């Protein structure tokens, strides 16, 4: 489905060099996910919940 790319910490990766953008985290629909057309299926919902928690925890601990 497409979307911005994130790493396993929920950090948004830059298009040019695939390195984390400092202080920018994402989860859910904006990230596209790995499930393609079935993004709203049961496994995709769990993916959004898990990465939402991961991204939120890491963003809260971020220095800026």
Biopython code that builds the backbone (N, CA, C, O; Angstrom):
import numpy as np
from Bio.PDB.StructureBuilder import StructureBuilder

atoms = [
    (1, "UNK", "N", (0.825, -1.189, 0.000)),
    (1, "UNK", "CA", (0.000, 0.000, 0.000)),
    (1, "UNK", "C", (0.871, 1.254, 0.000)),
    (1, "UNK", "O", (0.419, 2.322, -0.415)),
    (2, "UNK", "N", (2.080, 1.137, 0.450)),
    (2, "UNK", "CA", (2.961, 2.303, 0.485)),
    (2, "UNK", "C", (2.877, 3.035, 1.804)),
    (2, "UNK", "O", (2.083, 2.682, 2.676)),
    (3, "UNK", "N", (3.676, 4.025, 1.939)),
    (3, "UNK", "CA", (3.738, 4.815, 3.159)),
    (3, "UNK", "C", (5.181, 5.080, 3.515)),
    (3, "UNK", "O", (6.098, 4.599, 2.850)),
    (4, "UNK", "N", (5.372, 5.841, 4.559)),
    (4, "UNK", "CA", (6.735, 6.139, 4.967)),
    (4, "UNK", "C", (7.356, 4.907, 5.606)),
    (4, "UNK", "O", (6.662, 4.066, 6.177)),
    (5, "UNK", "N", (8.670, 4.818, 5.498)),
    (5, "UNK", "CA", (9.375, 3.657, 6.023)),
    (5, "UNK", "C", (9.848, 3.950, 7.444)),
    (5, "UNK", "O", (10.328, 5.044, 7.737)),
    (6, "UNK", "N", (9.706, 2.952, 8.323)),
    (6, "UNK", "CA", (10.181, 3.073, 9.699)),
    (6, "UNK", "C", (11.098, 1.895, 10.015)),
    (6, "UNK", "O", (11.099, 0.875, 9.326)),
    (7, "UNK", "N", (11.872, 2.070, 11.075)),
    (7, "UNK", "CA", (12.707, 0.963, 11.541)),
    (7, "UNK", "C", (12.022, 0.272, 12.713)),
    (7, "UNK", "O", (10.875, 0.582, 13.033)),
    (8, "UNK", "N", (12.714, -0.659, 13.353)),
    (8, "UNK", "CA", (12.091, -1.419, 14.444)),
    (8, "UNK", "C", (11.915, -0.628, 15.730)),
    (8, "UNK", "O", (11.386, -1.152, 16.710)),
    (9, "UNK", "N", (12.352, 0.631, 15.742)),
    (9, "UNK", "CA", (12.130, 1.520, 16.887)),
    (9, "UNK", "C", (11.001, 2.507, 16.610)),
    (9, "UNK", "O", (10.676, 3.330, 17.466)),
    (10, "UNK", "N", (10.400, 2.433, 15.423)),
    (10, "UNK", "CA", (9.341, 3.354, 15.036)),
    (10, "UNK", "C", (9.854, 4.669, 14.493)),
    (10, "UNK", "O", (9.068, 5.591, 14.277)),
    (11, "UNK", "N", (11.162, 4.783, 14.264)),
    (11, "UNK", "CA", (11.739, 6.006, 13.729)),
    (11, "UNK", "C", (11.503, 6.075, 12.222)),
    (11, "UNK", "O", (11.649, 5.077, 11.516)),
    (12, "UNK", "N", (11.136, 7.262, 11.738)),
    (12, "UNK", "CA", (10.947, 7.469, 10.306)),
    (12, "UNK", "C", (12.321, 7.506, 9.640)),
    (12, "UNK", "O", (13.248, 8.149, 10.132)),
    (13, "UNK", "N", (12.435, 6.801, 8.506)),
    (13, "UNK", "CA", (13.697, 6.751, 7.781)),
    (13, "UNK", "C", (13.660, 7.708, 6.595)),
    (13, "UNK", "O", (12.662, 7.788, 5.878)),
    (14, "UNK", "N", (14.760, 8.433, 6.397)),
    (14, "UNK", "CA", (14.882, 9.369, 5.271)),
    (14, "UNK", "C", (14.924, 8.597, 3.961)),
    (14, "UNK", "O", (15.504, 7.514, 3.892)),
    (15, "UNK", "N", (14.311, 9.154, 2.926)),
    (15, "UNK", "CA", (14.295, 8.505, 1.612)),
    (15, "UNK", "C", (15.689, 8.402, 0.995)),
    (15, "UNK", "O", (16.016, 7.400, 0.360)),
    (16, "UNK", "N", (16.502, 9.430, 1.182)),
    (16, "UNK", "CA", (17.793, 9.494, 0.516)),
    (16, "UNK", "C", (18.791, 8.468, 1.046)),
    (16, "UNK", "O", (19.478, 7.811, 0.265)),
    (17, "UNK", "N", (18.874, 8.329, 2.367)),
    (17, "UNK", "CA", (19.929, 7.488, 2.930)),
    (17, "UNK", "C", (19.416, 6.393, 3.876)),
    (17, "UNK", "O", (20.211, 5.630, 4.424)),
    (18, "UNK", "N", (18.121, 6.314, 4.067)),
    (18, "UNK", "CA", (17.482, 5.305, 4.930)),
    (18, "UNK", "C", (17.975, 5.358, 6.377)),
    (18, "UNK", "O", (17.968, 4.352, 7.086)),
    (19, "UNK", "N", (18.398, 6.536, 6.797)),
    (19, "UNK", "CA", (18.798, 6.731, 8.197)),
    (19, "UNK", "C", (17.653, 7.384, 8.942)),
    (19, "UNK", "O", (16.858, 8.106, 8.340)),
    (20, "UNK", "N", (17.551, 7.143, 10.260)),
    (20, "UNK", "CA", (16.465, 7.743, 11.044)),
    (20, "UNK", "C", (16.496, 9.266, 11.013)),
    (20, "UNK", "O", (17.562, 9.878, 11.096)),
    (21, "UNK", "N", (15.314, 9.873, 10.892)),
    (21, "UNK", "CA", (15.165, 11.320, 10.979)),
    (21, "UNK", "C", (15.067, 11.641, 12.468)),
    (21, "UNK", "O", (14.150, 11.161, 13.134)),
    (22, "UNK", "N", (15.997, 12.447, 13.013)),
    (22, "UNK", "CA", (15.996, 12.711, 14.458)),
    (22, "UNK", "C", (14.666, 13.264, 14.961)),
    (22, "UNK", "O", (14.153, 14.251, 14.434)),
    (23, "UNK", "N", (14.118, 12.617, 15.983)),
    (23, "UNK", "CA", (12.904, 13.086, 16.636)),
    (23, "UNK", "C", (11.605, 12.804, 15.906)),
    (23, "UNK", "O", (10.553, 13.272, 16.341)),
    (24, "UNK", "N", (11.638, 12.048, 14.803)),
    (24, "UNK", "CA", (10.425, 11.784, 14.032)),
    (24, "UNK", "C", (10.067, 10.299, 14.100)),
    (24, "UNK", "O", (10.837, 9.444, 13.662)),
    (25, "UNK", "N", (8.897, 10.005, 14.650)),
    (25, "UNK", "CA", (8.413, 8.638, 14.837)),
    (25, "UNK", "C", (7.052, 8.481, 14.176)),
    (25, "UNK", "O", (6.315, 9.456, 14.023)),
    (26, "UNK", "N", (6.718, 7.251, 13.782)),
    (26, "UNK", "CA", (5.427, 7.011, 13.128)),
    (26, "UNK", "C", (4.976, 5.574, 13.364)),
    (26, "UNK", "O", (5.781, 4.687, 13.649)),
    (27, "UNK", "N", (3.675, 5.371, 13.239)),
    (27, "UNK", "CA", (3.072, 4.038, 13.321)),
    (27, "UNK", "C", (1.698, 4.111, 12.677)),
    (27, "UNK", "O", (1.159, 5.199, 12.476)),
    (28, "UNK", "N", (1.138, 2.971, 12.357)),
    (28, "UNK", "CA", (-0.219, 2.917, 11.836)),
    (28, "UNK", "C", (-0.305, 3.111, 10.344)),
    (28, "UNK", "O", (0.612, 2.736, 9.613)),
    (29, "UNK", "N", (-1.396, 3.694, 9.880)),
    (29, "UNK", "CA", (-1.691, 3.815, 8.456)),
    (29, "UNK", "C", (-0.639, 4.573, 7.664)),
    (29, "UNK", "O", (-0.427, 4.259, 6.492)),
    (30, "UNK", "N", (0.028, 5.558, 8.255)),
    (30, "UNK", "CA", (1.012, 6.333, 7.500)),
    (30, "UNK", "C", (2.237, 5.519, 7.120)),
    (30, "UNK", "O", (2.968, 5.897, 6.205)),
    (31, "UNK", "N", (2.471, 4.410, 7.806)),
    (31, "UNK", "CA", (3.654, 3.598, 7.526)),
    (31, "UNK", "C", (3.409, 2.534, 6.474)),
    (31, "UNK", "O", (4.359, 1.877, 6.050)),
    (32, "UNK", "N", (2.185, 2.338, 6.037)),
    (32, "UNK", "CA", (1.908, 1.336, 5.012)),
    (32, "UNK", "C", (1.879, -0.062, 5.564)),
    (32, "UNK", "O", (0.874, -0.758, 5.419)),
    (33, "UNK", "N", (2.942, -0.494, 6.187)),
    (33, "UNK", "CA", (2.977, -1.821, 6.771)),
    (33, "UNK", "C", (3.396, -2.891, 5.787)),
    (33, "UNK", "O", (3.651, -2.610, 4.616)),
    (34, "UNK", "N", (3.465, -4.099, 6.263)),
    (34, "UNK", "CA", (3.946, -5.226, 5.458)),
    (34, "UNK", "C", (2.819, -6.061, 4.887)),
    (34, "UNK", "O", (3.080, -7.073, 4.236)),
    (35, "UNK", "N", (1.571, -5.669, 5.109)),
    (35, "UNK", "CA", (0.454, -6.543, 4.764)),
    (35, "UNK", "C", (-0.275, -6.163, 3.485)),
    (35, "UNK", "O", (-1.268, -6.800, 3.133)),
    (36, "UNK", "N", (0.194, -5.145, 2.785)),
    (36, "UNK", "CA", (-0.383, -4.805, 1.485)),
    (36, "UNK", "C", (-1.867, -4.528, 1.537)),
    (36, "UNK", "O", (-2.327, -3.768, 2.390)),
    (37, "UNK", "N", (-2.634, -5.140, 0.625)),
    (37, "UNK", "CA", (-4.065, -4.869, 0.482)),
    (37, "UNK", "C", (-4.878, -5.317, 1.689)),
    (37, "UNK", "O", (-5.989, -4.826, 1.889)),
    (38, "UNK", "N", (-4.360, -6.232, 2.494)),
    (38, "UNK", "CA", (-5.112, -6.693, 3.666)),
    (38, "UNK", "C", (-4.654, -5.970, 4.930)),
    (38, "UNK", "O", (-4.598, -6.566, 6.006)),
    (39, "UNK", "N", (-4.328, -4.686, 4.796)),
    (39, "UNK", "CA", (-3.780, -3.924, 5.918)),
    (39, "UNK", "C", (-4.722, -3.822, 7.109)),
    (39, "UNK", "O", (-4.271, -3.545, 8.221)),
    (40, "UNK", "N", (-6.013, -4.038, 6.907)),
    (40, "UNK", "CA", (-6.956, -3.953, 8.018)),
    (40, "UNK", "C", (-7.319, -5.322, 8.583)),
    (40, "UNK", "O", (-8.257, -5.445, 9.370)),
    (41, "UNK", "N", (-6.587, -6.330, 8.188)),
    (41, "UNK", "CA", (-6.819, -7.670, 8.713)),
    (41, "UNK", "C", (-6.328, -7.789, 10.138)),
    (41, "UNK", "O", (-5.749, -6.848, 10.681)),
    (42, "UNK", "N", (-6.550, -8.923, 10.740)),
    (42, "UNK", "CA", (-6.229, -9.108, 12.154)),
    (42, "UNK", "C", (-4.751, -8.934, 12.454)),
    (42, "UNK", "O", (-4.407, -8.338, 13.475)),
    (43, "UNK", "N", (-3.865, -9.433, 11.602)),
    (43, "UNK", "CA", (-2.438, -9.272, 11.888)),
    (43, "UNK", "C", (-1.984, -7.835, 11.694)),
    (43, "UNK", "O", (-1.078, -7.383, 12.395)),
    (44, "UNK", "N", (-2.580, -7.110, 10.772)),
    (44, "UNK", "CA", (-2.198, -5.721, 10.548)),
    (44, "UNK", "C", (-2.604, -4.845, 11.734)),
    (44, "UNK", "O", (-1.889, -3.904, 12.079)),
    (45, "UNK", "N", (-3.721, -5.139, 12.349)),
    (45, "UNK", "CA", (-4.170, -4.359, 13.504)),
    (45, "UNK", "C", (-3.194, -4.537, 14.665)),
    (45, "UNK", "O", (-2.865, -3.573, 15.355)),
    (46, "UNK", "N", (-2.733, -5.769, 14.880)),
    (46, "UNK", "CA", (-1.749, -6.016, 15.932)),
    (46, "UNK", "C", (-0.456, -5.264, 15.623)),
    (46, "UNK", "O", (0.160, -4.690, 16.520)),
    (47, "UNK", "N", (-0.047, -5.268, 14.357)),
    (47, "UNK", "CA", (1.169, -4.540, 13.957)),
    (47, "UNK", "C", (1.047, -3.061, 14.319)),
    (47, "UNK", "O", (1.996, -2.476, 14.841)),
    (48, "UNK", "N", (-0.098, -2.454, 14.050)),
    (48, "UNK", "CA", (-0.296, -1.034, 14.363)),
    (48, "UNK", "C", (-0.267, -0.780, 15.863)),
    (48, "UNK", "O", (0.316, 0.204, 16.317)),
    (49, "UNK", "N", (-0.890, -1.660, 16.629)),
    (49, "UNK", "CA", (-0.881, -1.486, 18.080)),
    (49, "UNK", "C", (0.524, -1.621, 18.653)),
    (49, "UNK", "O", (0.939, -0.819, 19.490)),
    (50, "UNK", "N", (1.242, -2.621, 18.206)),
    (50, "UNK", "CA", (2.602, -2.842, 18.709)),
    (50, "UNK", "C", (3.510, -1.691, 18.321)),
    (50, "UNK", "O", (4.214, -1.149, 19.173)),
    (51, "UNK", "N", (3.509, -1.302, 17.040)),
    (51, "UNK", "CA", (4.390, -0.213, 16.622)),
    (51, "UNK", "C", (3.936, 1.131, 17.179)),
    (51, "UNK", "O", (4.765, 2.022, 17.364)),
    (52, "UNK", "N", (2.667, 1.300, 17.448)),
    (52, "UNK", "CA", (2.201, 2.514, 18.116)),
    (52, "UNK", "C", (2.799, 2.645, 19.502)),
    (52, "UNK", "O", (3.216, 3.729, 19.910)),
    (53, "UNK", "N", (2.838, 1.537, 20.221)),
    (53, "UNK", "CA", (3.450, 1.553, 21.562)),
    (53, "UNK", "C", (4.950, 1.754, 21.492)),
    (53, "UNK", "O", (5.517, 2.515, 22.276)),
    (54, "UNK", "N", (5.601, 1.068, 20.546)),
    (54, "UNK", "CA", (7.052, 1.202, 20.390)),
    (54, "UNK", "C", (7.407, 2.639, 20.016)),
    (54, "UNK", "O", (8.280, 3.242, 20.640)),
    (55, "UNK", "N", (6.737, 3.194, 19.003)),
    (55, "UNK", "CA", (7.023, 4.559, 18.562)),
    (55, "UNK", "C", (6.728, 5.554, 19.676)),
    (55, "UNK", "O", (7.508, 6.480, 19.897)),
    (56, "UNK", "N", (5.618, 5.378, 20.379)),
    (56, "UNK", "CA", (5.260, 6.289, 21.469)),
    (56, "UNK", "C", (6.257, 6.267, 22.603)),
    (56, "UNK", "O", (6.626, 7.313, 23.138)),
    (57, "UNK", "N", (6.693, 5.074, 22.972)),
    (57, "UNK", "CA", (7.683, 4.942, 24.054)),
    (57, "UNK", "C", (9.007, 5.589, 23.652)),
    (57, "UNK", "O", (9.620, 6.303, 24.445)),
    (58, "UNK", "N", (9.442, 5.340, 22.427)),
    (58, "UNK", "CA", (10.709, 5.918, 21.981)),
    (58, "UNK", "C", (10.616, 7.423, 21.780)),
    (58, "UNK", "O", (11.579, 8.137, 22.063)),
    (59, "UNK", "N", (9.481, 7.926, 21.296)),
    (59, "UNK", "CA", (9.303, 9.371, 21.133)),
    (59, "UNK", "C", (9.302, 10.072, 22.488)),
    (59, "UNK", "O", (9.849, 11.167, 22.619)),
    (60, "UNK", "N", (8.698, 9.455, 23.487)),
    (60, "UNK", "CA", (8.645, 10.048, 24.829)),
    (60, "UNK", "C", (10.043, 10.116, 25.452)),
    (60, "UNK", "O", (10.323, 11.005, 26.255)),
    (61, "UNK", "N", (10.912, 9.182, 25.083)),
    (61, "UNK", "CA", (12.257, 9.152, 25.628)),
    (61, "UNK", "C", (13.237, 9.973, 24.798)),
    (61, "UNK", "O", (14.397, 10.125, 25.180)),
    (62, "UNK", "N", (12.778, 10.503, 23.666)),
    (62, "UNK", "CA", (13.633, 11.226, 22.718)),
    (62, "UNK", "C", (14.053, 12.589, 23.290)),
    (62, "UNK", "O", (13.266, 13.267, 23.951)),
    (63, "UNK", "N", (15.282, 12.968, 23.027)),
    (63, "UNK", "CA", (15.784, 14.270, 23.474)),
    (63, "UNK", "C", (15.413, 15.411, 22.532)),
    (63, "UNK", "O", (15.647, 16.577, 22.849)),
    (64, "UNK", "N", (14.848, 15.088, 21.399)),
    (64, "UNK", "CA", (14.479, 16.171, 20.499)),
    (64, "UNK", "C", (14.597, 15.733, 19.123)),
    (64, "UNK", "O", (14.329, 16.506, 18.204)),
]
sb = StructureBuilder()
sb.init_structure("model")
sb.init_model(0)
sb.init_chain("A")
sb.init_seg("    ")
for serial, (resi, resn, name, xyz) in enumerate(atoms, 1):
    if name == "N":
        sb.init_residue(resn, " ", resi, " ")
    sb.init_atom(name, np.array(xyz, "f"), 0.0, 1.0, " ", f" {name:<3s}", serial, name[0])
structure = sb.get_structure()
